[in-house]
Structure formats: structure tokens, C-alpha cells
Amino acid sequence: MTLKEKLKAGTLTIGSWITIGHTVVAEIMARAGYDWLTVDMEHSAITLDTTQDLIRVIELCGVPPLVRVGSNDANVIKRVMDAGAHGVIVPMVNSKEDAQRAVRAVKYPPSGVRGVGLARAQNYGWGFDAYKAWNEHNSVVIVQVEHIRAVENLEAILGVEGVDGFIIGPYDLSGSLGVPGQFEHPDVEAALEEVRRVTQAKDAVAGFHVIPPSADALREKIAQGYKFLAYSLDILFLGEHSRSYKAALKDETSE
């Protein structure tokens, strides 16, 4: 099944986040067994040319490559799709109109407004027709719910044709409520409860970015019904494991 088909079927998928702009990191992550990987162009120093290299490596490993773009900008979205991304994760989608803009940027006319280019995605000019058909039926649009306005407008956002699901950005959502990082604050919990209510009512694909590399935290979100789960990110895997292994040797190495 393609990622699009899995989302339509409500199948649980678990991916992760790449913020280190090196193809070795992408290959290691892609061979770890994730259902998808996202290259982060919002909160990293990764450039477009590096993004294309990362997309290529991820795809060659048989994993769907997504890109979290820095903004809901048609030109940015068009360029990462032309680079070969299978879809985009779009930040700060706070209204129905925001969601419609994201979908239109991914799709060609008449479904959208994406301009035609002949780049990697279109086999450098030798595969436009095949790509156009693939893009219409298989490209993925995930919107980020990371502001209380998005929670308030979630039902309308999920009603937009072409939105395949959403993913909660917990830090920014809590920040929009004035309590950044306080995930157990009553206001944050109330917002998440409203998200769950709308998700069930719309039978939507709900996602969550589990930031800490904790299997228990991931299992908790699975139990809560989230189907599109991002499990931590490359820098935390590296940092947490480096610290834990060093701590395990503390007695042996201390003077």
C-alpha cells in the first residue's frame, strides 16, 4: 500500500523527523523501518538542494519522503514537490482557507494552482504525464494543528478535500495558549480533548509528534487513537543515546 492508501484506510503509520542535512543520516533513518520520514525545512538549516539529496536517499531506500515546509507558501511547496517529495507537512494551518491553499499548492490544475516544471519528480522532463497522474492520486497533504485557532477551526479544516490528515505540534500549540512546553496544563489538555472530539466526529486521521524518544510515550499516543505518529527526531536519538551510554559508564570512568 502507498502512504496515501494507508492514510485513507486509517492504518497506523509511524515515521520520524530529519533535521541533520546529511545523506548518511537519512539512509540510517530510512533503513530503521519507519513508514515515512520527514525532512524538516522549518526548524533546521537544511536547504532546498540538500532536501533533494535527502529525498532521493529516502526514496531509494523504499520509504516515502515527506517535507515539512517552512511556511504555507505555494512556491516553496511547489519546489519541494518538484524535488520529489511524496507530500508535505504544512505548518500553522489555522483555517479552512489555509488548508485549501496548501492543497492547491500541491495539485496541478484543475484541482490546484501548481505550476508545471520539469525537475526530478517529473523524471527531468521524460515523465510528466505519469507524474501528473501519480500526484493527483498519491501526493499527501498533512496540515499541522499547532495553534488554538486551528483547534477552533478543525472541523472546517478537515472538511477540505485533499487534506489527508493532521499532526499536532505540541510545543507550538501550548505556546499559543501562553504555556509553552506545559503539556499537562488544563488549557492544553482541554484543547487536545477538543481535537479528539472533532477527530472522532469527522473520522479523520489524527497525528501527533512525540518529541522525546520514549517508546512508552509513543504507545500512549497509539492507545489514544493517533494514526499518523512522528517518533522523535534525529538529533534527540543521537543526543539521548549518547548521554545514556555515557551515564552507564560513569562509575567505570570517574576518577
Steps between C-alpha positions, in 0.01 A plus 500: 500500500611854434512749785189666354315168505607434858370839606169443324468162668576644844805279537746591773823638357809602695760730353772728624659839445830593335672826592862408424572575136717201418408210274660248738253602770213465253617154396541380858152623589346359181646155573359504854157385386289818514187532288601849388761765573468877505775741406455809717552826312333712766716453809832398349777636280415257220491670160301405191790335319580292809131415533501354149800281588327379817177430309693296245671285764180442698307406187774265378473320834132438427361747754257784410679835543298793632613859557386729777518833321580822680176674408174454312657647188405374153846559357675314783255209480532480123878482520517220755239302307702550181802372693313173546324525835202267527319763699526791738432577862384861515542707818253738659190399308248688709197526271313336215657753263850408620426133432364572154812701416725211600310246290488727195877551521560124473252424221509600134199669335210449505532364855761758597723783388842333488713614210651240269872441523722224366723400786588185693138409579411507130806290407670813371247547223451138394213408728264791551179320403572208732595734782191714452279194540702380801485843663125531461432169674797439729651826624444561869400819680526500878407820682647596833272585789728710713290799603179530697339663194559176309327307778204739483479458121597133482166373373511740204868422433435126487211558263734625228536249218861395459596527866617149590540557871646726763781492749510684830807706578484487881756770575347766278147406603588545866684821408189642333325453835776687682644190670777375268614149585243454779322206338304409814360851545118492514469727196723274291314190613168667416627587153611141440167368622324724246733364231403144596131588487524649150722217378242241603214700353678540165662153502825679419864390506648661809872537548730601779870576521633307798811705571689298765646171372283304741329178392253540787401848381448361150287211630288750693416691182422178316260406780336843467419428136761701313577342163771724350777508756837671474741335740757748627777630270855427399676741738314367805573139409868590473509717812294277727687183411837671528414625849344174619794288389746742658299504823509120509878518507517772763627278782764339281633826357483730802824566685 
